Amino acid sequence: MTRRVRQSPADAGLVSIVGLIWLFAANIATGQTAEAFYASDVDSIVQGKCITCHRSGGQAGGTELRFTSSVSGNHGVFDSFVNSPSKGARASRVLSKITGGSGHGGGQQVSQGSADYQTFSDYMDLLTSVDEPGEGSSEEVFRLSLEEPINDETHMGVGNLRGWAVASSGIHKIEVLLDGAYLYDAPYGGSRGDVGKKFPEVQNSGESGFSLAYNYSGLSFGEHTFTVVAHTELGETKETSATFNVVRFDKSFISDPDGVSFDGASCSLETNAVNLSDVSVDGGLYDLRLIWRKSEQGLEIVEIR
C-alpha cells in the first residue's frame, strides 16, 4: 500500500537517507576465505533458493551446478564452475543467472541490489581473488569487470559506462561495443584503490579503471547490450557484457532549463521506490517511477508512463 503525499525536499531527503542506511547495512565480506564466507553466509541462500532444481534428479540436475547438503562440497562446485576455464571466467554469469538473466530456467531467485545479491557478489569476489597475493605469487592475473550499465536493469539519461581491468602483462586498451558494433576505445587508467588492494601483485592495478559518460536516452526504447573487450600487452583478450533496458522521453536531451516542472505533481512513497504523477516534461505530462541504485549512488527513473 502506498501513501499519497505532495512532493517536498523532506520527502526526497528521507528517500536518500533510507537508501544510504540500506547501503551501509549491506553485507560486506572482509577478512574471510571464500570457503568460510560460503559456509557462514552463502550456503543458506543456496539451500533455500537453488537446491530444489540444482540437485541430482532436479530440473537443473544436468548442469554443472549440482548441490547437496555438504557445505564444503557446494563451495567446491562453485569454485570449479566460476573459475573455469580461467580465474573468474563465469562469475558474472552466476550473478546474471540468480537475477533471472542468461536464460535461467528458474527465473529470478535474487533481486539485484538486495542483501542476498550483495552476498553472492562478495562471494564471487572472494572466489576469484588471487590466493595469497604479493610476494612469491606467480599466478598470472587477467580480470575484467563491467560495473555500469547494470545487467538486466533499466537505464536512461546521461549516465556512466564504467568498470576496471587488470592483467599481469598490462592492459593495452579497452574496446566498447554496442549491440555487437564497435563504438570506440574507453579511456583507461582511472584511480581504483579498491582494485589495487585486491591485486597488489599486479603493477598499476590501482590505476585500472575505465569510465566515460554516456547518454542512454540517445538509444532507442527497449533492450540493448554493451560489451567491453580488454586487450593485454601480450595480445590476450577478455570480454564481458551487460544487457539492459532503455526508457526515455521523446527528446534524447532536454536542454530547456525550464523544461521540467513539478507544479501540480504528486508523490507516493514505497519502501524502495518513489512514484511521481503528472510531472510536466517538455510540454507533456508523465508519471515516473524512481528507485535507488547503489552503483550510481542515486535515484534513477526506471519507468515513464
Stockholm file with secondary structure:
# STOCKHOLM 1.0

chainA/1-305         MTRRVRQSPADAGLVSIVGLIWLFAANIATGQTAEAFYASDVDSIVQGKCITCHRSGGQAGGTELRFTSSVSGNHGVFDSFVNSPSKGARASRVLSKITGGSGHGGGQQVSQGSADYQTFSDYMDLLTSVDEPGEGSSEEVFRLSLEEPINDETHMGVGNLRGWAVASSGIHKIEVLLDGAYLYDAPYGGSRGDVGKKFPEVQNSGESGFSLAYNYSGLSFGEHTFTVVAHTELGETKETSATFNVVRFDKSFISDPDGVSFDGASCSLETNAVNLSDVSVDGGLYDLRLIWRKSEQGLEIVEIR
#=GR chainA/1-305 SS CCEEECCCHHHHHHHHHHHHHHHHHSCCCCSCCHHHHIIIIIHHHIIIIITTTSSTTSTTTTSSCCCCSCHHHHHHHHHHHHTSSSTTTTHHHHHHHHTTCTTCTTCCSSCTTSHHHHHHHHHHHHHHSCSSCSTTCCCCCEEEEEEESCTTCEECSEEEEEEEEEETTCEEEEEEEETTEEEEECCEEECCHHHHHHCTTSTTGGGCEEEEEEEGGGSCSEEEEEEEEEEETTSCEEEEEEEEEECCCSSSCCCCTTSEECTTCEEEECSSEEEEEEEEETTEEEEEEEEEETTTTEEEEEEEC
#=GC SS_cons         CCEEECCCHHHHHHHHHHHHHHHHHSCCCCSCCHHHHIIIIIHHHIIIIITTTSSTTSTTTTSSCCCCSCHHHHHHHHHHHHTSSSTTTTHHHHHHHHTTCTTCTTCCSSCTTSHHHHHHHHHHHHHHSCSSCSTTCCCCCEEEEEEESCTTCEECSEEEEEEEEEETTCEEEEEEEETTEEEEECCEEECCHHHHHHCTTSTTGGGCEEEEEEEGGGSCSEEEEEEEEEEETTSCEEEEEEEEEECCCSSSCCCCTTSEECTTCEEEECSSEEEEEEEEETTEEEEEEEEEETTTTEEEEEEEC
//
